């Protein structure tokens, strides 16, 4: 419970009267001060009683217009407060949603309900709980206040702006099977039917396929695809080069969709999944392989929040990291429009778990992926900027019997190209395709291209036109 | 603004408070003549412009001035009883349920009675003042501690 300035003034009046009683040797002042102090005490007792009653009767409802939004969208939030039957106490409920101004509903004394609808904007992807709720009771005389935390707000899932024409494939042909699906490479007792074969001694009777036996006139058993738990680790490149492309359609936005599909697949198939985010100076985040909902949820959250990271040491500036942080803290508190626009991005800045001086992708695979299970898979999401490093990284990842899948974003499909440059773009795409095939030719390595489908189509069409013209 | 600290009720809704100020005017006049009545009238005027607590404080100073350092047992009882009537009258005028009225009468009356007993029984005035102030502060602190435990241990 907090006392207000108004309450303090009344206490001062009581104190003055008491002091005056002693100085003037007049007992009337003591009695008068006692009466006023009693009045104040009665107000305090009644406030505590009413606040307690009000809290028991209070219901706070937060109804977002949508619980799933895309980054940059706005959604209405209805905040409804109800105290029934009403209490002689004013109540205010304040919700502080991230990236938005606080939403407050005031319920005046003896009112039973009030509500407010505010529009909330969500500039940064992630999962946010509207649980920063404060309830404040205030007595009618404005003498006392009591603030309480209040739980139970809904969560808002803010999905990143996802590109709509994600192409995954090889040489312009789209990949048919889903990401994360995998055969065991052997037959067993799974769920997917594989083949029917003749019964041989030793087969369990329950595996006899009676329909096939009746049709073929001798005992047959049905084989199924065996299922395995495949340990997979996602190596997610967040270096500066992954920022190529328009806002919301950058390289990272495309590979993110593929990586999220792996998370969904791992969730469905109960495969253990690990995650390693790589920035320009090292590892940004690491999750050891696991199949619990918490781990998969965390990986999903990190993928949603992932953004390209520039090197902290890039450029000729002598500004050290501490200075940069101090300046960004200042900017985060800047009430101007400039500060307001930048603040969400400063809040979501990531720090490195481990830094490497050079070749962070290679070093990260060496440090984290190689320590995992020998029969696992390493899935690399990156681009074709540093081909030498990627070659070494893929070779390293495929050592010891591990399988590697590389999802590559061709830089040529993300750079702005004029109509006259389309032919040159085709040449660069052919160069990329040769590099992809080179990677795919390694043992236990698959390499796929990831990029905008319409852009790829236009580049391929330009290439076909040129070949026809040459013919 | 509060209905108690700043007057925003109509006089029609403040019958008992008005009656309390009338009692102060009549009692003051009968005990101390014109000076006593003026105190009641000034207090009433103050109440029309200022929060009730300040009007009571002004009345208290006025009463002490006209009554002098030795007002006598009867005078003290009558005048302070009139001020008690003002405070309780305001509580009753403002409140809408019996809890408020009972707490208002009980606590204000109890504190006033304690103060009266203290100045009557304890010889040294400073000791009486200390006893009253200490008791009220102690009770206020207990209520505060109760609210801390009650609200912080039972947050929703």
Interface residues (C-beta under 8 A of the other chain):
Chain A: X1 X6 X10 X13 X14 X15 X17 X18 X20 X21 X22 X24 X25 X26 X27 X28 X29 X30 X31 X32 X33 X34 X35 X36 X37 X38 X39 X40 X41 X42 X44 X45 X46 X48 X49 X51 X52 X55 X88 X110 X135 X139 X140 X141 X142 X143 X146 X148 X149 X150 X151 X152
Chain B: X1 X2 X3 X4 X5 X53 X54 X56 X57 X60 X61 X63 X64 X67 X68 X69 X71 X76 X79 X80 X83 X84 X87 X91 X94 X95 X96 X97 X99 X100 X103 X104 X106 X107 X108 X109 X110 X111 X112 X114 X115 X116 X118 X119 X125 X126 X128 X129 X132 X133 X136 X139 X140 X143 X144 X146 X147 X148 X150 X151 X154 X155 X156
